[in-house]
Amino acid sequence: MILYALTVFVSAFLLFLVQPVIAKQILPWFGGSAAVWTTCLVFFQCMLLAGYFYADWTTRKLAPKRQALLHIGLVLIAIALMPIIPDPAWKPNGEEAPSLRILLLLAATIGLPYFLISTTSPLVQAWFNKSYPGVSPYRLFALSNLASMLALLGYPFLLEPWISTQQQALGWSIGFGVFAVLIATSAWFGLRGLRDEKARDAFENRMSAGTENIAVPSRREKFTWVALSGLGSVLLLAISNHLTQNISSIPLMWVVPLAIYLLTFILCFDAKGTNSIWYQRTIFLPLLAVAVIGMSWTLADKDLHFMLYWQIGLFSAGLFVACMFCHGELVALKPHPRDLTTFYLMISIGGAVGALLVGVIAPLTLPAYYELEIGIVALGVLATCLLWRRVHFGLVILAGAVTLFAGSAAVFTVIQFNEDVLVMSRNFYGTLRVKQYDPPSVEYRRRSLVHGAILHGDQYMDPPYNRSATTYYKTKSGIGRILLLKEKLAPGKSRKVGIIGLGTGTIATYANKSDIFRFYDINPDVVTIARRDFTYLKDTEAKIEISLGDARLNLEREPSQQFDVLAIDAFSSDSIPVHLITLEAVQIYEKHMKPDGVIAFHVSNRFLDLKPVVNMIAEKRGLHVAWVRDSYEDGSTTSDWVLLTRDKTLLLKPEILDGSYIIPPEPKLRVWTDDFNNLLQVLK
């Protein structure tokens, strides 16, 4: 029994530890987008489904000895594929479909090892049931989820801050070797008593004893299992999307929702008989009503969109209550252990379907991130349907009223999101909206580009202000000051300027006829919108170049561009993708600079203080630094830029010095590299 428990624990620990380990390795290759994690979750859920199907099929169709030999053989093949370090050949060139490439990359790198680990919990429980008939195997499922949660919570606090991504991958690969020994031993000893025909017959007789009158699970029961599991998966991915887009796509924002999701499995499957010890309807049904109302209200209230701790706290609590309901009701419907692998197969089908709905179907069918609103309404509908069959009619009326509120709030949220919108587009990198404002004075008519809820550029559409630099790029901003200074120091000479992040193309207002302004952007929709719906690029007489794809990967491949100024202005919602702000990234930027060139980091951020990060990298590279803050008391857009250069005299010019501030030191902060970076350290 101890061997089974240890095998389940180790496999589950590795199963969920590998998720942030592999996702963080590939995150920089795809622009640091929040959708990278969502796509990874789709892969993980689908592989989990494949693993559970394999466990169900081999348990029912193969003799114990063949099942053991097959499984041990596959484990040996997987060991030969170690370590789990992605091949750089998978790096995109900007023309591929990112989601498909991520799925193929994951399949090639961790496909077989992940598949085999995902089979462990149902397989070992089936072996346990054969070895100890009459003893409930469901607590092994709770144990597996406990190990998974420990892996997830340990990653951002114990592993990520201290161990490089390369070392993490190597350590996981060693752990897989330990798992291989355990699973092979479990398979051999667990099934050795069932290898001959008499033992198998005796086992079948024990399993069938007393089950003659137990009905096979109906289609309705199986559909209910899938629906409950699927809705939990939908809410997991939708809430993860919501948090990672508004803060940053970092392991902490990945693992907290996933750990909560697993915690509900642990609590709900810790059951006696058909009832969970921890899930009590009299407690969780009222909490579910509060959670649905609270989440719906928060999505509809604009004033709450940028309250970091409220968002994290409320949606984490809401996910916990919702998943306790889904998984608690699931446990109440669990079948006889005879149908154990089928039950887990239905759960995994629901998880995979939910992941596919949010990670694949929603981006193709919904114009914006409406899946969270839809998921909350679906939660109310499912709760109402289940209550209709089981409890007092008054509770059904209450559930219906809560669902009606959630539906009304969702409609209000969608209407509000579409207010003043001319154009909306959604792809792998998020939702873009072009909004137009038509005040009484025609000269103040303007358009804005909004990514999610974050402003990415603004333009007055009519003379005399249509060529004005706005928002983060005004003349007193860091980028405005350095571009004007460069023009002043070399009047009439051409400048070459690089900009990572196109937005509306506002920086092109600083371009003269002889200049070259080269924009880098990973999102093809941004390029289309900047050219079609704004006029900054059309109006300039300078030469405009646009390089599509991840800026860092493109700069790695290009010969030196000899930039006078390189602006790092790439946002992932409201945060710079981490791979653009590491020591190695700055080394790449330096390769493209003139001796007196300036690298300008745009670090305006509601939640993260990135100035000390840039400062430490600059010190490591021997670069001089100036922090330029452009703020206005009238409530208009403020900005923070950090300028890096080898020419100290540039930063001492009055044009720069007048707006400069000293960056306070952060003694506990470590230099960010590709192998080490941790946004927890810079949360405001």
Secondary structure, DSSP 8 states (H G I E B T S, - for coil): -HHHHHHHHHHHHHHHHHHHHHHHHHGGGGTT-THHHHHHHHHHHHHHHHHHHHHHHHHHHS-HHHHHHHHHHHHHHHHHT-S----GGG---SSS-HHHHHHHHHHHHHHHHHHHHHTHHHHHHHHHHHHSTTS--HHHHHHHHHHHHHHHHHIIIIITTTS-HHHHHHHHHHHHHHHHHHHHHHHHHHHGGGSSHHHHHHHHHHHHTT-TT-----HHHHHHHHHHHHHHHHHHHHHHHHHHHHS---HHHHHHHHHHHHHHHHHHHSEETTEESS--HHHHHHHHHHHHHHHHHHHH-GGGTT-HHHHHHHHHHHHHHHHHHHHHHHHHT---GGGHHHHHHHHHHHHHHHHHIIIIIHHHH-SSS-HHHHHHHHHHHHHHHHHHHHS-HHHHHHHHHHHHHHHHHHHHHHHHHTTTEEEEEEETTEEEEEEEE--SSGGG-EEEEEETTEEEEEEE-STTSTT---GGGSTTSHHHHHHHHHHHHSTT---EEEEE--TT-GGGGG--TT-EEEEEES-HHHHHHHHHT--HHHH--SEEEEEES-HHHHHHHS----EEEEEE---BTTB--GGGSSHHHHHHHHHTEEEEEEEEEE---SSB--HHHHHHHHHHHT-EEEEEEE--TTS---EEEEEEES-HHHHTSHHHHTTEE-----TT-----SS---GGGGB-
